[in-house]
Amino acid sequence: MAAPGQGTTADQQILGSQWSGLSDHLIAKIYPVDNKGLRAGQEQIEVHAPVTAGGNMEATLNWQSPFEQSSPDSKAPALIAMLQSGALVPGMNDFYSFFGWKSKSTSGNADVGTIERNIKKFEGRTGITKLNSTQIFTGMPPIKINVSLVFRAFSDPKREVAAPLQQLWAWALPQKLSGDSLVARAAGGGEGIDGAINSMFPSVAPQLIGFQYKQRTLAPMVIETIGEPIDAPIDQDGYYTEITIPLTLATLTALDRDDLKKIMGPGSYSSN
């Protein structure tokens, strides 16, 4: 493989810094793909860079217990709380005392005493059960990868730092945003289905990418966030000499167990 920044073939170009002696497994590789995760276009451009400490891949699984509100506790929460805590009987006695009435618990009325004893049986009890607290799976967002890519110049800051950084920005931003109004697009969009598409959807979404690192390959993915610390050191021409770029990548869709097997397969370039 040629050094980063040098073309390996007439159609392939690797952008990045030179990291001689560093294991290839420690170099992250980012490249354009189509919506099936296959390399896109004839011009094969890759950005290579090592990942700093702190990079991680995470999945958020949404589990909910929708039956929680079916318990008696949710129907009359204040009353149930007083019964469960044992505060209802003292509250009743305080109520009687406030109006100068005789406490029912000392009135000698057998029926009242029975009621109060039964009320006390609610102390420490709850309506929550295994059934109404059972969780169900409600879905998941795409898997996210948070990484920080390192670029540094050994001889040519423009080629080793500026070029890969510019390419990452080019992949992250929309490929084209229309500046015309709907009326103007309708007038100049042509006829037929192509004209209607150009009028209604004139802009082009950002480029889908693939991400390969160690034994994991995920594609297609999108760049959700990209950062550029503009206070990074520069050379006399204003080009960065060293910079760390934080990226948040996300899979185009949620993944399942079969996709996981493909992700873990060395050399795989698609999660579909």
Secondary structure as GFF3:
##gff-version 3
##sequence-region A 1 272
A	DSSP	beta_strand	12	15	.	.	.	ID=ss1
A	DSSP	three_ten_helix	24	26	.	.	.	ID=ss2
A	DSSP	beta_strand	27	32	.	.	.	ID=ss3
A	DSSP	beta_strand	44	50	.	.	.	ID=ss4
A	DSSP	beta_strand	56	58	.	.	.	ID=ss5
A	DSSP	beta_strand	62	64	.	.	.	ID=ss6
A	DSSP	three_ten_helix	68	70	.	.	.	ID=ss7
A	DSSP	alpha_helix	72	75	.	.	.	ID=ss8
A	DSSP	alpha_helix	77	85	.	.	.	ID=ss9
A	DSSP	alpha_helix	88	98	.	.	.	ID=ss10
A	DSSP	three_ten_helix	104	106	.	.	.	ID=ss11
A	DSSP	alpha_helix	110	120	.	.	.	ID=ss12
A	DSSP	beta_strand	136	139	.	.	.	ID=ss13
A	DSSP	beta_strand	144	152	.	.	.	ID=ss14
A	DSSP	alpha_helix	157	157	.	.	.	ID=ss15
A	DSSP	pi_helix	158	162	.	.	.	ID=ss16
A	DSSP	alpha_helix	163	172	.	.	.	ID=ss17
A	DSSP	beta_strand	174	176	.	.	.	ID=ss18
A	DSSP	alpha_helix	182	188	.	.	.	ID=ss19
A	DSSP	alpha_helix	192	200	.	.	.	ID=ss20
A	DSSP	beta_strand	204	206	.	.	.	ID=ss21
A	DSSP	beta_strand	209	213	.	.	.	ID=ss22
A	DSSP	beta_strand	216	226	.	.	.	ID=ss23
A	DSSP	beta_strand	242	251	.	.	.	ID=ss24
A	DSSP	alpha_helix	257	263	.	.	.	ID=ss25
###
